[in-house]
Each structure stands twice: as C-alpha cells, then as structure tokens.
Amino acid sequence: MPETVGFIGLGLMGRPMAKNVLKKGYPLVVHSRSRGPVDDLVAAGAERASSPADVARRATRIITMVPDSPDVEQVLEGPNGVFSALQPGTIIIDMSSIAPGPARRLADKAKSLGATMLDAPVSGGDIGAIAGTLSIMVGGDLAAFNTVKPLLDAMGNPEKVVRIGEAGAGQLCKLCNQMVIGGTLAVVAEALALARRAGVDASKVREALLGGFAASRVLEVHGERALKGTYKPGFKTHLYAKDMRNVIATLAETETAAPVTAVVQQLLHATMAAGRGEDDNSIMAKTVFELSKLE
C-alpha cells in the first residue's frame, strides 16, 4: 500500500488536488482552516487531523497548499506546526506560490530537523487542479523529487512535472510563469480591444489567432472569459497580485530589467483599485477594455 500522505490547505486548488491524491489510492490525512472542505474530503475517504502537527505525526509525505509565505511559515513553524512533530525522513512538498527566499530558508530548516522540503508550485488553475493536469515546477533535492514523483503525477500531467533545480528554483520558475501569463493577458486584451473598436468580430479574431502562431492557453481560456465577461475565479486577482509583488521584489534583488512586467504591474494596480480582487485574474482584461472606452 502507498505511504500515507498528509495534505494541509484545502482551498480552491487544494481540495481538488487532495481528491486526486485520494483517487490514486494514497491513504490521506487532511487539515485546513475551514471545516467544510475537510468534511468533504473525509466523506470521500480521507482522515481528519486536528492540526498541522497532528498531520506530521501521522504522515511522512506532507503537502502544503496555502496562500502566501507567512501562511506556509505558520503551518510549518507555528504552534502545533509541522516542524514541532516532524518524523525523520519526512518529505514536505510545499505547493503554495511563495517567494524563493522563504522557500530556501524553510528547506534549510527542514534539513536541520532530518527532513527534506521541496518547493513545488503549480500552474493550470482550478481547471487543471480538478482534472489532475497541473504543471508542477519543483525545486529541491533530486533524490526526494524522484521518491515523490508518482505522488506529484497524481495531481499533475506527468510530462509537466519538472524538477527545475535546487531549493527555491520551483518558486523562481513560478514567478517566471506569472510574468508570462500577465504579459500575454495584457496583449490579448489589447488585441481584442482593437478588434472591438474597429468594429470587427473579436470572437472571430480570437478563433483565427488560436489556429496560428499567436495561439496560447491564455488566449484560449482568458480570451474567452474576456469576450464573455465571465470572471468567476479560478485564480483570484488578489492572489495574482501577491505573486506579482514577489516578481517585482525578485527582479529588484537580481537587478533584472523587465519593462513589460512593469506595465502589467500598473494594470494590475488599476484592477485592484477598481475593487476586483476577488474576481478571476483574467479580469485585468476589463481594465484594458475600459481604457479604450469599451464596456
């Protein structure tokens, strides 16, 4: 039988990811701040844990999926945190999107306690989380990665579960991912705005572009949301804004020029200022449309 897996954080992404782990036959122990998702997983066959420490006592493969760096630090280092009850040989897989620096620091702390920690942020949104087709970008020890690769494959596309490098490299890759998504979304919105302002059917423009070199997942998914005005969150704008703050900080730390990303950041500021933080991050297209006096 596969080893018991602990899963901490059952939000929009974590809940379907945990369900896919369960479907692959892994015994599962779960904990989350909200009771509802835990009840849902227990009904599906998981066991309930009372705290992150309780998870650590019952599992040596522990996945965390929470919003930001302070949340990961609280789950691991806080009172009744994972580190307080860590078993030697445990592999922690943090699948949250956080800054590379805290990821490296926590990996060092885990190592000092006889465990290994991988940073493994994901891309694919709630659609990929539900379908089990996420792209997973991993930083950390190669042997640990090879050990848990089948577990990661339960949540992602096996061909897109990639070890990027040492600790923190997965989070750095996720920042690059968010830069590409933001830049692509901005120019997709501009192209659709141009079509609409010129009196051309923007849906037909998108359809044609999807058949050529300009095709992208952003054009496919976010382009459709922008045209239909359906911004039900798969990934909330305020969480994307958090990722982009990490992008900007890391660009400064590494003295990397990113003029396009700077413009995207300003569009994101305007989107947040309009009170759209709880909408899907694709709603940044609406900000672009409004700049062109489009509804």
Secondary structure by P-SEA (a helix, b strand, c coil): cccbbbbccccccaaaaaaaaaaaccccccccccaaaaaaaaaabbbbbccaaaaaacccbbbbbcccaaaaaaacccccccccccccbbbbbbcccccaaaaaaaaaaaaaacbbbbbbbbcccaaaaaacccbbbbbccaaaaaaaaaaaaacccccccccccccaaaaaaaaaaaaaaaaaaaaaaaaaaaaaaacccaaaaaaaaaaccccccccaaaaaaaaaccccccccaaaaaaaaaaaaaaaaaaccccaaaaaaaaaaaaaaaaccccccccaaaaaaaaaaccc
